[in-house]
Amino acid sequence: MSDDAVLITRAVHFAAVHHKDQQRKGIDRDPYMNHLAEVAAFVAAADAAPDAEVIAAAYLHDTVEDTVVTHADLIDGFGARVAGLVAEVTDDKSLPKAERKRLQIEHAATLSPEARLIKIADKISNVRSLVHSPPHDWAHERLVDYVAWARQVVERMRGTDARLEATFDRVAAEADRHFARPEPA
């Protein structure tokens, strides 16, 4: 097996172990690992042809934010570049949600090109999930607001990858149609 394949499969296993008890918030309660695999698949299919470290980071992108894994753990297990990419897309959970969302918009344009691939792929996956399996406790307005916010984040990264951006645009348009309220008669 190539070194690249070993790195990616190690990242898959690491993510699966650390997210094993987590599920998506949607009504289908999909295993969280499905989200990580989808993000990595979008990243791997990007026009930018990312290398194995970027794909590994896509699998690991939520480990520091959502598990007990630390940045140092990722450096030890996957090297400084992978850990750095994960750090770029990790929110500071000590901040209020509104501030984290504001900072994502603000910092999106400053991310490295590789971290932008992961961030756009994450937004594609999240918006798709809202359309196909929305959380049962999210009001219509919250769903619509999330899509609008995701658009703001992606807009700050335009010019990163035409394929991923077009995929996001299709998914966001699908969300718009899905969440559209019928016109009153």
Buried (B, 14 or more C-beta within 10 A) or exposed (E): EEEEEEBBEBBBEBBBEBBEEBBBBBEEEBBBBBBBBBBBBBBBBBEBEBEBBBBBBBBBBBBBBBBEBEBEBBBEBBEEBBBBBBBBBBBEEEEEEEEBBBEBBEBBBEBBEBBBBBBBBBBBBBBBBBBBBBBEEBEEEEBBEBBEBBBBBBEBBBEBBEBBBEBBEEBBEBBBEEBEEEEEE
